[in-house]
Amino acid sequence: MPELRHDPFQRRWVIIATERTRRPQNYARGEQALPKGEFCPFCPGNESSTPPEIRSIREGSAANTPGWKLRVIPNKFPALRIEGDLDREGVGLFDRMNGVGAHEVIVETPDHNRHLADMTYGEVEKLVEAAGERLRDLYRDRRLKYVLIFKNHGEAAGASLAHPHTQIIGTPITPRTIATELDAAHAHFIAKERCLYCDVMAQELRDGARVVRSDALFVVLAPFASRFPFELMILPRRHSCTAGEMTPEERAGLARVLRDMLRRLKVALDDPPFNLMVHTSPNLDYEPVRPRHFETLRWDYHWHIEIIPRLTRVAGFEWGTGFYINPTPPEDAAEFLRRTDGTT
């Protein structure tokens, strides 16, 4: 019989459609995940095709020339621009403000075809370090209320360029998804004086059915109310509200976990398109208005990473109701990924 499962983080219901269950091995294989194109502005030698770099890892070469290992650049076609003032105003019953924010790109490697699942742990760690540095730096801009670090892999996931890259967007508002998580975490903390994410992680570790991987630093779960097949959540064991405060040991540990899980997805599902999002706290130094629940934010929120393979489509029922229909129970997905070797 189908199940309705409640997501305690997003306070939404998900349908686990057991009567239309698709076994993990039954997903379509061989789909081309990467967009096609001849000219790549991210490849070495094409540095003049991008805005000047903000940061790079190099071995002696000059800025904005070949010889780099990783580059951080402003997005050439930004969703939001760093210049200007917000100029908030009401327009009748509506509200508006200028599109002030930040939009950056981390070009992960000079190799056009070397994606995260194929990189070394050291290479992935450099990406983790660069992303954390940019998060901390952007939060020094007190106009920015939230910064999202995310990766789109494959055309179906929204990637317009095949070259491996991660994006960072800073916004002057807290996104609705994060606001809902903050509300749920705060309510749990007020009621129980404990972190919701820590409680869920402890329960899942005791149960074990949805744990894909765990070590001394991180736990990987197939969430109880997964919206999509093979959806994953990566949680740090140490309670922290922001990804910007990882220790060097945690950065190295996260690199191992990320590379391992993306490798397992690639091997198990033939390199599926996916979206990866880092959910972290709002800017603790945001100037105009403190983030909601600022006084307890460090205690009641827990940063984490979500990975969503794009194996099914969101259609009319999902858009019309806010329900998601997942044809693969997370317990099956977790078991399948546990059996998949991602270390090669």
VENTAJO-V979187 format. One record per pair of residues at least 24 apart in sequence whose ideal C-beta (glycine too) atoms are under 6 Angstrom apart, sorted by the first residue. I is the first residue (numbers start at 1). GAP is how many residues later the second one is. If there is no record, write none. Layout:
I/GAP, I/GAP
This chain:
5/219, 5/220, 7/218, 9/172, 9/175, 10/170, 11/173, 13/310, 14/211, 14/213, 14/310, 15/308, 15/310, 16/310, 16/313, 17/308, 17/310, 20/307, 21/306, 22/305, 22/306, 24/312, 27/242, 27/284, 29/241, 30/240, 33/121, 33/238, 33/240, 34/120, 34/128, 35/120, 35/124, 35/127, 40/72, 40/123, 42/65, 42/121, 43/69, 44/66, 51/25, 70/56, 70/60, 71/36, 72/34, 73/32, 74/30, 75/28, 75/30, 78/25, 79/24, 86/86, 100/72, 101/69, 101/70, 102/36, 102/68, 103/66, 104/64, 105/60, 105/62, 106/24, 106/60, 107/58, 108/56, 108/57, 109/55, 112/51, 115/49, 116/146, 117/145, 117/146, 117/149, 121/134, 121/135, 121/138, 124/131, 124/134, 124/135, 125/126, 125/127, 125/130, 128/123, 128/126, 128/127, 129/122, 132/112, 132/114, 134/34, 135/109, 136/108, 138/32, 139/144, 142/143, 142/145, 143/29, 144/26, 144/139, 145/27, 145/28, 145/29, 145/137, 145/138, 145/141, 146/25, 146/28, 146/136, 149/129, 150/127, 151/125, 152/123, 153/120, 153/121, 154/119, 156/117, 156/154, 157/116, 157/117, 157/118, 157/153, 174/108, 182/110, 185/115, 185/116, 186/107, 186/114, 189/107, 189/111, 195/44, 195/107, 197/105, 198/41, 201/34, 209/122, 210/120, 210/121, 210/124, 212/122, 212/125, 212/126, 217/33, 217/36, 218/35, 218/39, 220/41, 222/108, 222/111, 222/112, 226/100, 226/104, 227/97, 228/80, 229/82, 229/99, 230/79, 230/103, 231/77, 232/75, 233/71, 233/73, 234/71, 235/69, 239/63, 241/40, 241/56, 241/57, 241/60, 242/38, 242/39, 242/61, 243/35, 243/37, 243/60, 260/82, 263/79, 264/73, 264/76, 264/78, 267/73, 268/72, 272/37, 272/39, 273/37, 274/33, 274/35, 275/33, 276/31, 277/29, 278/27, 279/25
